[in-house]
Amino acid sequence: MDIQIIARDGEPEYAVLPWAQYQALLKAAGINETPAQRPAAPLTASTEPLPGLDQLRSLREGKGIAIEALARTVGISPSYLAMIESGERQPDAAIRRSLAWELTVPGWRDES
């Protein structure tokens, strides 16, 4: 397989492989539906927060996660995360998804 590994902080985070190899993996796993068969997600980022993301600080604190640790995991600065938590800044879709994933916010899969 021709796989490209993308790492963050020295740890593998993503694997990129040719489409045909991806489809073969899906088939081997018994998955018949591929992303190309699903409706395409809009290319523009939504500005609406994910469910619960407006309570980001309380979610983070409730899980006992330091602002520095969450920011590092998501790939942003602690000061930018503080601005997001205070409502001063609206994160883009990728950051919202990352925050929602890390904090297990329901509905994160529904965002583009």
MIDOSE-1310 file (N, C-alpha, C; in nm, 2 decimals, decimal comma, always signed):
residues 112
mdiq	+0,08/-0,12/+0,00/+0,00/+0,00/+0,00/+0,09/+0,12/+0,00; +0,04/+0,23/-0,07/+0,11/+0,35/-0,08/+0,04/+0,45/+0,02; +0,09/+0,44/+0,15/+0,02/+0,52/+0,26/+0,12/+0,63/+0,30; +0,06/+0,75/+0,31/+0,13/+0,87/+0,37/+0,08/+0,89/+0,51
iiar	+0,17/+0,89/+0,60/+0,14/+0,92/+0,74/+0,16/+1,06/+0,78; +0,06/+1,13/+0,84/+0,07/+1,27/+0,88/+0,07/+1,26/+1,03; +0,17/+1,32/+1,09/+0,19/+1,32/+1,24/+0,17/+1,46/+1,29; +0,13/+1,46/+1,42/+0,13/+1,59/+1,50/+0,20/+1,56/+1,63
dgep	+0,29/+1,64/+1,67/+0,36/+1,62/+1,79/+0,43/+1,49/+1,80; +0,48/+1,44/+1,68/+0,55/+1,32/+1,67/+0,47/+1,19/+1,68; +0,34/+1,21/+1,68/+0,24/+1,09/+1,69/+0,16/+1,08/+1,56; +0,14/+0,97/+1,50/+0,06/+0,95/+1,38/-0,08/+1,00/+1,41
eyav	-0,13/+1,08/+1,32/-0,27/+1,14/+1,33/-0,36/+1,10/+1,22; -0,31/+1,10/+1,10/-0,38/+1,07/+0,98/-0,30/+0,97/+0,89; -0,38/+0,90/+0,81/-0,32/+0,81/+0,71/-0,39/+0,85/+0,57; -0,31/+0,88/+0,47/-0,36/+0,91/+0,34/-0,32/+0,80/+0,25
lpwa	-0,42/+0,75/+0,17/-0,39/+0,64/+0,08/-0,47/+0,66/-0,05; -0,42/+0,59/-0,16/-0,50/+0,61/-0,28/-0,64/+0,56/-0,27; -0,73/+0,62/-0,35/-0,87/+0,59/-0,34/-0,90/+0,44/-0,36; -0,84/+0,38/-0,46/-0,86/+0,24/-0,49/-0,83/+0,15/-0,37
qyqa	-0,72/+0,18/-0,30/-0,68/+0,11/-0,18/-0,78/+0,13/-0,06; -0,83/+0,26/-0,05/-0,93/+0,29/+0,05/-1,05/+0,21/+0,02; -1,10/+0,20/-0,10/-1,22/+0,12/-0,13/-1,20/-0,02/-0,10; -1,08/-0,08/-0,13/-1,05/-0,22/-0,10/-1,06/-0,24/+0,05
llka	-1,01/-0,15/+0,13/-1,01/-0,16/+0,27/-1,16/-0,16/+0,32; -1,24/-0,07/+0,27/-1,38/-0,07/+0,30/-1,45/-0,20/+0,27; -1,42/-0,25/+0,15/-1,48/-0,38/+0,11/-1,44/-0,49/+0,20; -1,31/-0,50/+0,24/-1,26/-0,60/+0,33/-1,32/-0,59/+0,46
agin	-1,36/-0,47/+0,50/-1,42/-0,45/+0,63/-1,57/-0,47/+0,63; -1,63/-0,50/+0,51/-1,77/-0,53/+0,49/-1,85/-0,40/+0,49; -1,79/-0,29/+0,45/-1,86/-0,16/+0,44/-1,89/-0,13/+0,29; -2,01/-0,12/+0,26/-2,05/-0,11/+0,11/-2,06/+0,04/+0,07
etpa	-2,09/+0,13/+0,16/-2,11/+0,27/+0,13/-1,98/+0,34/+0,14; -1,95/+0,42/+0,03/-1,83/+0,50/+0,03/-1,87/+0,65/+0,04; -1,78/+0,74/+0,09/-1,82/+0,88/+0,09/-1,87/+0,94/-0,04; -1,82/+0,89/-0,15/-1,87/+0,94/-0,28/-2,02/+0,91/-0,30
qrpa	-2,07/+0,81/-0,23/-2,21/+0,78/-0,25/-2,30/+0,86/-0,16; -2,25/+0,93/-0,07/-2,32/+1,02/+0,03/-2,34/+1,16/-0,03; -2,44/+1,23/+0,01/-2,45/+1,37/-0,04/-2,33/+1,45/+0,01; -2,28/+1,53/-0,08/-2,16/+1,61/-0,05/-2,19/+1,72/+0,06
aplt	-2,10/+1,74/+0,15/-2,12/+1,84/+0,25/-2,09/+1,98/+0,19; -2,16/+2,08/+0,24/-2,13/+2,21/+0,18/-1,98/+2,25/+0,21; -1,92/+2,33/+0,12/-1,78/+2,37/+0,14/-1,77/+2,49/+0,23; -1,87/+2,56/+0,26/-1,86/+2,68/+0,34/-1,88/+2,63/+0,49
aste	-1,80/+2,70/+0,58/-1,81/+2,67/+0,72/-1,93/+2,73/+0,78; -1,99/+2,65/+0,86/-2,11/+2,70/+0,94/-2,06/+2,79/+1,05; -2,13/+2,89/+1,09/-2,10/+2,97/+1,20/-2,17/+2,94/+1,32; -2,27/+2,84/+1,31/-2,35/+2,80/+1,43/-2,26/+2,70/+1,51
plpg	-2,26/+2,72/+1,64/-2,19/+2,63/+1,72/-2,25/+2,50/+1,73; -2,17/+2,40/+1,76/-2,22/+2,26/+1,78/-2,29/+2,26/+1,91; -2,38/+2,16/+1,93/-2,46/+2,16/+2,06/-2,36/+2,15/+2,17; -2,38/+2,24/+2,27/-2,29/+2,24/+2,39/-2,16/+2,31/+2,38
ldql	-2,13/+2,35/+2,26/-2,00/+2,42/+2,24/-2,00/+2,56/+2,30; -2,12/+2,62/+2,32/-2,14/+2,75/+2,38/-2,10/+2,74/+2,53; -2,09/+2,61/+2,58/-2,06/+2,59/+2,72/-1,92/+2,53/+2,73; -1,83/+2,56/+2,64/-1,70/+2,50/+2,62/-1,62/+2,50/+2,75
rslr	-1,61/+2,62/+2,82/-1,53/+2,63/+2,94/-1,58/+2,53/+3,05; -1,72/+2,52/+3,07/-1,77/+2,43/+3,17/-1,75/+2,29/+3,13; -1,76/+2,26/+3,00/-1,74/+2,12/+2,95/-1,59/+2,08/+2,98; -1,50/+2,17/+2,94/-1,36/+2,15/+2,96/-1,32/+2,13/+3,11
egkg	-1,37/+2,22/+3,19/-1,34/+2,21/+3,33/-1,41/+2,09/+3,40; -1,53/+2,06/+3,35/-1,60/+1,94/+3,40/-1,52/+1,81/+3,38; -1,45/+1,81/+3,27/-1,36/+1,69/+3,23/-1,23/+1,70/+3,29; -1,20/+1,81/+3,37/-1,07/+1,82/+3,43/-0,95/+1,85/+3,33
iaie	-0,98/+1,91/+3,22/-0,88/+1,93/+3,12/-0,83/+2,08/+3,13; -0,70/+2,10/+3,14/-0,65/+2,23/+3,15/-0,66/+2,30/+3,01; -0,68/+2,43/+3,01/-0,69/+2,50/+2,89/-0,57/+2,48/+2,80; -0,45/+2,48/+2,86/-0,33/+2,46/+2,78/-0,33/+2,32/+2,71
alar	-0,37/+2,22/+2,78/-0,38/+2,08/+2,73/-0,48/+2,07/+2,61; -0,60/+2,13/+2,63/-0,70/+2,12/+2,52/-0,65/+2,20/+2,40; -0,60/+2,32/+2,42/-0,55/+2,40/+2,31/-0,44/+2,32/+2,23; -0,35/+2,26/+2,31/-0,24/+2,19/+2,24/-0,29/+2,07/+2,16
tvgi	-0,39/+2,00/+2,22/-0,45/+1,88/+2,15/-0,52/+1,93/+2,02; -0,59/+2,04/+2,03/-0,66/+2,09/+1,91/-0,57/+2,16/+1,81; -0,46/+2,21/+1,85/-0,36/+2,27/+1,76/-0,38/+2,42/+1,76; -0,43/+2,48/+1,87/-0,44/+2,63/+1,87/-0,37/+2,68/+2,00
spsy	-0,35/+2,81/+2,02/-0,29/+2,86/+2,13/-0,39/+2,87/+2,25; -0,34/+2,86/+2,37/-0,43/+2,87/+2,49/-0,50/+3,01/+2,49; -0,44/+3,12/+2,44/-0,50/+3,25/+2,44/-0,62/+3,25/+2,34; -0,60/+3,18/+2,23/-0,71/+3,18/+2,13/-0,82/+3,09/+2,18
lami	-0,79/+2,98/+2,25/-0,90/+2,90/+2,31/-0,97/+2,98/+2,42; -0,90/+3,06/+2,50/-0,97/+3,15/+2,60/-1,06/+3,24/+2,53; -1,02/+3,30/+2,41/-1,11/+3,39/+2,34/-1,24/+3,32/+2,29; -1,22/+3,19/+2,24/-1,33/+3,11/+2,20/-1,43/+3,08/+2,32
esge	-1,37/+3,05/+2,43/-1,45/+3,02/+2,55/-1,53/+3,14/+2,60; -1,47/+3,26/+2,58/-1,54/+3,38/+2,63/-1,64/+3,43/+2,52; -1,64/+3,37/+2,40/-1,73/+3,42/+2,30/-1,67/+3,53/+2,22; -1,55/+3,57/+2,25/-1,48/+3,68/+2,18/-1,45/+3,64/+2,03
rqpd	-1,42/+3,51/+2,01/-1,39/+3,46/+1,88/-1,48/+3,34/+1,84; -1,51/+3,33/+1,71/-1,58/+3,21/+1,66/-1,49/+3,12/+1,59; -1,46/+3,00/+1,63/-1,37/+2,91/+1,56/-1,42/+2,87/+1,43; -1,33/+2,83/+1,34/-1,37/+2,78/+1,21/-1,42/+2,63/+1,23
aair	-1,47/+2,57/+1,13/-1,54/+2,44/+1,13/-1,44/+2,34/+1,18; -1,32/+2,34/+1,14/-1,22/+2,24/+1,17/-1,19/+2,24/+1,32; -1,17/+2,36/+1,38/-1,15/+2,38/+1,52/-1,27/+2,34/+1,60; -1,39/+2,38/+1,55/-1,51/+2,33/+1,62/-1,52/+2,18/+1,63
rsla	-1,50/+2,12/+1,52/-1,50/+1,97/+1,52/-1,40/+1,91/+1,61; -1,28/+1,97/+1,61/-1,18/+1,91/+1,70/-1,21/+1,93/+1,85; -1,26/+2,05/+1,88/-1,30/+2,07/+2,02/-1,42/+1,98/+2,06; -1,51/+1,97/+1,97/-1,63/+1,88/+2,00/-1,59/+1,74/+2,01
welt	-1,49/+1,69/+1,93/-1,44/+1,56/+1,94/-1,37/+1,54/+2,07; -1,28/+1,63/+2,11/-1,21/+1,61/+2,23/-1,29/+1,62/+2,35; -1,40/+1,69/+2,35/-1,49/+1,71/+2,46/-1,62/+1,62/+2,45; -1,62/+1,53/+2,35/-1,73/+1,44/+2,33/-1,86/+1,51/+2,32
vpgw	-1,87/+1,62/+2,25/-2,00/+1,69/+2,23/-2,09/+1,62/+2,13; -2,21/+1,59/+2,17/-2,30/+1,52/+2,07/-2,32/+1,61/+1,95; -2,33/+1,54/+1,83/-2,36/+1,62/+1,71/-2,24/+1,66/+1,63; -2,12/+1,64/+1,68/-2,00/+1,68/+1,61/-1,99/+1,63/+1,47
rdes	-2,04/+1,51/+1,45/-2,03/+1,45/+1,31/-2,12/+1,52/+1,21; -2,22/+1,59/+1,26/-2,31/+1,65/+1,17/-2,26/+1,78/+1,10; -2,15/+1,83/+1,16/-2,10/+1,96/+1,10/-2,01/+1,94/+0,98; -2,01/+2,04/+0,90/-1,92/+2,03/+0,78/-1,78/+2,07/+0,81
